């Protein structure tokens, strides 16, 4: 498969912006803040996400591309697409010339580690001097080569901490893949690779939230990332139930938080709780993020490039700013289409899909940085709240106070809370002990 990209424009020598390239991260962030204040970027992206393949070794139920629940499955031709190595290298060279990039994420709309040249591509990314993250389910990894690649961080889609739930989330897999994952997680931890466990919560995994903290501790997770599944196009069939949402808010998240404090495990439970609250309204259960309360800042710090050469404003594949056939990222970044999207989102005019923002954590961080550096008035001007006078908590949330929204049973009847079988959560924690027995046999 080939991509219609003018390689000459990607591979042609470009002047390196030495002044930017030598900036410390604190200076880069000040430049981003200046861009947010002005409404126009003063510097290029700091984080770039490149998808290298659409092929996948899994069929996660929540996946927008490979789930068996999709109303209209992706074609075999689409699933067979992968980015040629020369195109990847051309993108790397262009980003190096921009000077602003500090972090590269290598992923795919499938599994990046099934790309036949993935380890050479990782090596070229590390040669650029960036922090390198790979998003993966880790099952397909050649762990010797992955460790030798110099990858700094792994974002591992764990998705279940027992063989049964892991298989339920990954139809077609069995305990073989689960224990292979456990083996690879242990190897990554022992190799000193910062490994974050990603747990995308659907109805199969909701009971395991507290157990996921214990699993993260067991396998040396740098952090456990909890994310409410963002669902559409048929995958809504695996959405958490109202009873599960209530149980998570009233019991599951508090129990997980207490366990994380006890074991010293870093998590994103606070953000996960906000996601649960965002969909508390029974009319919009598909909402996973209160993006209007936070604002969108990705157009000043981030971009994503797909296998097909589409250049995206954020991680939403429906929000394109152009393609590599139109020009390199360094050219598109300061172009009219990108700026038009910045202006729209700055006015608080969000796009379809923004209510399921996949970069919510990053937006929360930039929102807090902007408020701290520039004050509430300029934060409101940058998020479409300039004419809105209302109380705001320290995270930028508006309206109903966060503490009030987390009151037990809020939004659902208490009877519904207690109909959820909490024994499932207890069983999940107990089942982790079986992993030790398996490892002892290896």
N, C-alpha and C positions, 0 to 999 in steps of 0.2 A: 504494500500500500504506500502511495506517495502523497505528499501534501503540496499543493500548488503555492509554493512560497518562493519569492525571488531571493535565492540564497546569496546572490551578490550583495543585496542590500543588508543582509544579516551578517555576512562574513567580511564585508569590507572594513578596512582599518578605520577606527573611530578614535578621536582624541579622548584620552582618559581624563576625567575631571579630578585631578589630583587633590584639589582643595577639599572636595566633597569626600573623596575616598579616604582621606586621612582624618576626617572628623570623628571625634568620639561619639558614642551613642547619645550622650546628653545633648550635644550640639545638634545632632540630627533631629532629635525630638523637638528642640527649640525651633528648628526650621519648619517642622511639621505644624507646630502650634502657630507660627507666624502665617503659614498658609491657611490654616483654619480660620484665623482672624480675618485674613484678607479675602477668603473665599476662592483662592487660587493657589495651587501648590508652588512652593518656593524650592522644592527639591523632589527628586524622583522617589519611587517606592522603596521602602526598606525591606519589605517581605514580598517575595514572588513565589507563586505556587504553580508548578508545571505538572500537567498530567502527561504521562508517557505511554499509557495504553488504556484501551477500553476493555481488553480481555480480563476475565476474572476466574479464579478457581473456586469462587463461592457464589451463593445465591441468597444473600441476606434478605429476610422478609421485608425489611424497611427500605431497601435500596430502590432508588428511582430508576435504576438502569438494569438491574439483574434480578429483581424480586419476582418470584413466581406469582405474586399477587397482582402484578401490573395488568391494567385493562388492555393495554396494547404493548406487547413485548418489543424490545429492541430487535433489530434484524441481525442476522448472523454476520452480514457485511460490516455493520457498525461495530459489533463486538470484536471483530478481527482487526480493527485499526490500531496501529501503534505509531509512535513518533520515531522517525528515523534518527539515528544518532547525529548525523551532520546538522539536522535542524535543531536538535537540542543544543549542540555545541554553538551554533550560530546565535541562539537566544542567550546562552551564557556569555558569549563575547560581547553582545550588545549591552547586557546588564552590567558587565564589568565596566564598560565605557561610561555608563551613566554615573557610576561611582557611589550611588546612594544605597545599593542593596547590601544588607547585612545578613539576611536569612533566606535560605531557599528551602521550599517544601517540595519534595518529589512525591507524587501520588499518581492517581489515575481515576477514571470513572470505572475502573476495574482494580486489579491488584498489580501494583508496579513491579513487584518482584518476579512476575512471570515474563517480563520483557527480556528477550534473550541477551540484550546488551546492557542491562540495568547496572551491573557493577562497574563497568567502564564509564557509564554516564555519571554515576555517583562520584567516581574518582575525579572526573573533570570538574564537577561542581565543587568538590573540596579543594581542588587546585586553585580555584578562584578566591579562596580564603574566607568563604562564608561559613556561617553556622548552617549545618545541614540536618534537616528533619525528613524522615521517611514515614509516610502514612501507610500502614500495611496491616493485614490480618496475621502476618508472620508465619503462617503455616507453610507457605511455599519457599521460605528463606533457606539459602545455603548459608548457615550461620558462620562458617569460617570466613567466607568471602564478605559477608555483611560486616562482621567485626573488623576485618582488614580494610574495609572501605573508608573507615574513619568517620562514619556517620555519628553525629553528635547526639541526636535524639530520635527515638522511635515513638510514634503515636500508633499504638497497637489497638485495633478494633477487637477487643476481647469478646464482648457480647455474650455474657453468660459465664457463670463460675462453677457449673456442674456439667457433666457430660450431657444430661438430658436437656437442659435449657440451651446449652451451646448448640446442640443438634436441632432444637426447635427453631432457633434463630437462623440457622444455616441448613435449610432442607437439603438432604443428600449427604450430609456429613454424619459421622458417628463419633464414638468416643476416641477413635484413632486420631482424628484431627484435634480433638480437645487435648489429649495428652501430648501430642506433638507440640501444640501451642505452649503448654506448660513447660515442656523441656526447653523450648526456644526462649521463653521468658526468663527462665532461670539462667540460661547461657548469657543472655543480654545483660542481665543484672550483674553477673559475675565478671563480665568484660568491662563493666563500668560505663555502659551506655545508658544515659538517662532515658528511662522508658516510662511513658505515660500510658496507663490503661484507659481506653475509651469504652464507655458503657452506654450504648444508645438504648434508652429504655422504652420498650413496648410492653404489651400485656403479658408476654411470656417472661420478661425479665423483671417486671416491677417487684415481685416478692423478694428478689435477691439483692436489693439495694444495700441493706446492711452487710450482707455477706460479701459484697463486692469490695468493701473496705478491708475486710479480713483477707480476702484473696490478694488485694494489692499489697498488703503488708507481707503476706507469705512469699510473694515473688518480687519484693524489692521495688515496687512501683515508685517512680519519682513523683507521680501524682496520679490520682484516679479522677478522670474527667467523666462527669455524669451529664448526659444530654438527653432531653426529651426527644423522642423520635419525631422528625419532621416528615410528614406523610402526605401523599397525594397520588392521583392517578391509579387508585386501586389499593395502594398500600395502607389506606386508612383502616382496612379490615383488621390490622394488628395493633390499633391504637389502644392505649390504656383505657380502662373503663372508668366511669365516674367514681365507683367504689374504690378502685385502686388509687385514683388521684387523691381522694379524701384520706385513705390510709397512709399514703406517702407523706402528705402534709402533716397529718396528726401524729403518726407513729414511725413510719419508715425512715423519713429524713432525719427526725430527731435522734432515732436510735443509731443511724449511720453516723451522724455527727458526733455523738457521744463516743462511739467506738473509734472513730478517727482520732479524737482527742486522746483517748486512752492509749492507742497504738502509735501515735505520732505520724499518722498518714495525712498527707496534704490532699485535699479534694476540691472539687468545684460545687459542693453541695449548696452553697448560698445561691449561685447562679441557677442551679437546677431547681431550687425552690421557687425562684422568680419565674422560671419557665412554667412550672406547675400552676402558679398563680395566674399567669397570663391567659391560660385556657380555662380558668375556673368558671367563666361565663358559659353556661350550657349551650348558648347559641354559636359559640366559636371555639369548640374544643380543639380544632386543628391549629390554633394559635400557640406558638411555642416561645415567643419573645415579645416583651413590651417595647418594641424598637422605638416608638414615638416618644417614650419617656427618656430614652437614652441618646438617640441621634445616630446618624451614620457618618463615619469618618474614613471609610475604607478608600475613598477616592483620593486620599492624600498620603496613603501609607502602603497600599497593597494592590496587587493584581494577580489574576490567574490566567493561565494559558492552557487551552485544551489540546488534545491530540490532533484535532482537525485544524489547529492554528487559529482558533478563535481567541480573541483577547477580551477578557471579562473585567467588568468594573469591580466585581467582588466574587464570591464563590457561587452566586446564582447564575446558572448557565443560560438563563434567559435574558441576562442583562449584558449585552455585548457592546463594546466600544469600537470594534473593528476586527480585522484579521491580520495575520502576518503578511498576507498578500497585499494589504494596504500600506504596509510599512512596518518597521521594527517598533518595539515597545517604546524606545526612547523618543520616537517621533509621535506616536499615538498619545502618549501620556500628557503632552501639552496641547493636544489638538482640540478642536471644537466639540466633537462628540463626547469626549470625556468631560470637558468642562460643562457642557449642557446638563449632564447627569449630576455633577457636583452641585450646580445651581438648583436643580430640581429638589434634590434631597436636602439641601441646606434650607430650603423653604418649607420642609416638612411634608413634601408631596411624595409619599413613599410609593413604591412599586409593588405589583403583585408578587408575593413571595417574601417581602420584607417582614411580614408577620411571623415568618419562620426563619429568621436570620441565622445563617450558619457561622457568622463571625461576631456573634453577640458578645462573647467574652472580650474580644479585642475592642469592640465599640464601647463597652463599659469602661475599659481602661483609658481609651482616648477621651471619652467624655469626662472622666474624673480629672485627667491631666489638663484638659482645656479649662474646666471650671476652676481648678486650683491656680492655674497660671493667669487667667484672664478675668475671672469673676463670673457671677451668675448672669449678668446682663449680656455679656458677649457670648456666653454659652447659649443663652436663649436665641440670640441672633443667628448662631451657627446651626441651630437645630429646629428652626421654624416655630419657636415659642416666644418670639419677640413681643407679641401683643397679648400674651397670655399671663395673667396675674394669678398665681395660685401657689400654695405651699408646696415645697419640694423637699424630699428627704435627701440625705447626703449622697445617695446614688443617682439622683436625678429623677426618681420615680415621683409621679404626681397623683393627686386624687387621694384615694383610700390609703391610709397609712399602712406601711408594710406589716407592722406588728398586728394591726387589726385584721389584715387579710390572712394572716397565718393562724388566727384563732381557731381552736379545734372545731371541726365540723362546718367551717364557714363555706357557704355556697351549696352545701348538700345536707341532707338530713342525717342526724347522728345515727339513725338506724342503719342507713346505707353504709356508714363507716364500719359498723360492727358486723356486717354481713360478709366482709372480706376475710378470707381464711389466713390468719397470720401464722398458722402452723407451717405454711409454705415457706415463709421467711426463715423460721427456725430450722426447718429441714435443710434449707440451702446452706446455712452456716455449718451445720453438722456434716454435710456432705463433703465439705472442703477437706476434712480430715482424711478422706479416702485418697487424696492426692499424695499425702505423705507415704501411704502404703504402696501406691504405684511407683513413686520415685525410688523407694527402697528396693523394689524388684528390678529396677532398670540396671 
